[in-house]
Amino acid sequence: MNVFLTGITGYVGSVVAEHFQSQGYQVAGLVRSEEKAELLLSQGFTPIVGDLADTTLLTERVKKFDGVIHTAISHTPDMEQLDVAAVTAMLEGLEGTGKPFIYTSGTLIYNDTYDNVVDENSPLNPLPFLQWKANQEQEVLGAAKRTIRTSYTCVRSWRWTRPSNDSKNEALSISQLHR
């Protein structure tokens, strides 16, 4: 199975890529430079040079994969616009395919929960600067109506860790959702 991953050289994306590769998946990732492409090649991944702003590349490339995982985030002033455009492009490329699309988010969209336990059924209460992220999640989940497998694939992480001998990385059990 072939998986396309944005953010493959980032903290979250690199862990996700390693996990899927260890499960026998062929993993390709979006990188912004030839230097990062060489790094990916040395690790057994397939690099795709481009960025989140290249919506044509994203729309066309996702069509060639069995699944897509979006872990990238730009951390720039245009973060919202880039993420919205990139996700829109990737969902457009997947429309009608029934292929899975996993969108990573974060628990900050619940705001400060103090001592309250929250889960995926808890109401969202994002800080104003993160309202767009909550809206983006709804767009992704709504894409299921366009024959894109997105139900239950907005992963809200509060902690991403690399697997160790002492603990299993529970955050990466997402690959089991789509076997």
C-alpha positions in Angstrom: 0.0 0.0 0.0 1.3 3.5 -0.9 0.8 6.4 1.5 1.3 10.1 0.8 2.4 12.2 3.8 2.7 16.0 4.2 5.1 17.1 7.0 7.2 14.0 6.7 10.3 15.7 8.0 8.5 17.3 10.9 8.3 15.9 14.5 4.8 14.3 14.0 5.2 13.4 10.3 8.6 11.7 10.8 7.2 9.4 13.5 4.1 8.6 11.4 6.3 7.9 8.4 8.5 5.5 10.3 5.5 3.7 11.7 3.8 3.2 8.4 7.1 2.1 6.8 7.6 -0.4 9.6 4.2 -1.9 8.8 5.2 -2.5 5.2 3.7 0.6 3.6 5.5 2.5 0.8 5.7 6.1 2.1 6.1 9.2 0.0 6.4 12.6 1.5 6.2 16.3 0.6 9.4 18.2 1.1 10.4 21.7 0.3 14.0 21.2 -0.8 16.4 18.8 -2.6 18.4 18.5 0.6 15.3 17.1 2.4 14.6 14.9 -0.6 18.0 13.3 -0.3 17.4 12.7 3.4 14.2 10.9 2.6 15.8 8.8 0.0 18.5 7.7 2.4 15.7 6.6 4.8 13.8 4.6 2.2 11.0 7.1 1.6 10.0 8.6 -1.7 10.4 12.4 -1.8 8.0 14.7 -3.6 9.5 18.2 -3.8 6.9 21.0 -3.4 5.1 22.8 -0.7 1.6 23.4 0.7 1.1 26.3 -1.6 1.4 24.1 -4.7 -2.2 23.1 -4.8 -2.0 21.7 -8.4 0.8 19.4 -7.3 -1.1 18.3 -4.3 -4.4 17.6 -6.2 -2.6 15.5 -8.8 -0.2 13.6 -6.6 -2.7 12.4 -4.0 -4.6 10.6 -6.8 -1.6 8.2 -7.1 -1.7 6.9 -3.5 -3.9 4.6 -1.5 -4.2 7.0 1.4 -3.1 10.5 2.5 -2.0 11.8 5.9 -1.7 15.5 6.4 0.6 16.4 9.3 2.2 19.5 7.9 1.7 23.0 9.3 3.5 26.1 8.2 4.0 28.1 11.4 3.9 31.3 9.3 1.5 34.2 9.3 -0.4 32.6 6.4 -0.7 29.2 8.2 -4.5 29.2 8.0 -4.6 30.0 4.3 -2.0 27.5 3.4 -3.6 24.7 5.4 -7.1 25.4 4.0 -5.8 25.6 0.4 -3.7 22.4 0.8 -6.5 20.4 2.4 -9.0 21.6 -0.2 -6.6 20.6 -3.0 -5.9 17.1 -1.5 -9.6 16.4 -0.9 -10.4 17.5 -4.5 -7.8 15.0 -5.7 -9.3 12.2 -3.6 -13.0 13.0 -4.4 -14.9 9.9 -5.5 -12.1 7.5 -4.7 -13.1 6.2 -1.3 -9.5 6.5 -0.3 -8.7 7.5 3.3 -7.6 11.0 4.3 -6.2 11.5 7.8 -6.1 15.1 9.1 -4.0 15.9 12.2 -5.2 18.5 14.6 -4.6 19.2 18.3 -6.4 19.2 21.6 -6.1 23.0 21.9 -9.3 23.2 19.9 -11.0 22.2 23.2 -9.5 25.2 24.9 -8.3 24.8 28.5 -10.2 21.9 29.9 -8.8 22.2 33.4 -9.5 18.9 35.1 -12.3 17.9 32.7 -11.8 14.8 30.5 -12.6 15.4 26.9 -12.9 12.9 24.0 -14.0 13.1 20.3 -17.6 13.6 21.4 -16.8 16.6 23.5 -17.9 20.0 22.1 -15.2 22.1 20.6 -14.4 25.4 22.2 -11.3 26.7 20.4 -9.4 29.9 21.3 -10.3 32.5 18.7 -7.0 32.1 16.9 -7.7 28.4 16.4 -11.3 28.6 15.2 -10.1 28.0 11.7 -8.7 24.6 12.8 -12.0 23.5 14.2 -13.7 24.6 10.9 -11.1 22.7 9.0 -11.8 19.5 10.9 -15.5 19.9 10.0 -14.6 20.3 6.3 -12.5 17.2 6.4 -15.2 15.1 8.1 -17.8 16.5 5.7 -15.7 15.2 2.8 -17.1 11.7 3.5 -20.1 12.9 1.5 -17.8 13.2 -1.5 -16.7 9.5 -1.3 -13.5 10.2 0.6 -13.0 8.1 3.7 -12.7 10.7 6.4 -15.0 9.6 9.1 -13.1 9.5 12.4 -9.8 10.5 10.9 -9.2 13.9 12.5 -6.5 12.9 14.9 -6.3 15.4 17.9 -3.0 14.7 19.6 -1.9 16.1 22.9 1.4 14.2 22.8 3.4 12.6 20.1 6.3 10.4 21.1 8.8 8.2 19.4 8.3 4.5 20.3 10.8 3.2 22.9 11.5 -0.2 24.5 9.5 0.9 27.5 6.3 2.2 26.0 4.2 1.6 22.9 3.4 4.7 20.8 -0.4 4.6 21.1 -0.8 7.8 18.9 0.3 5.9 15.9 -2.3 3.1 16.0 -4.1 5.1 13.3 -2.7 2.8 10.6 -5.0 0.1 11.9 -8.1 2.3 11.1 -7.5 1.7 7.4 -6.2 -1.8 6.9 
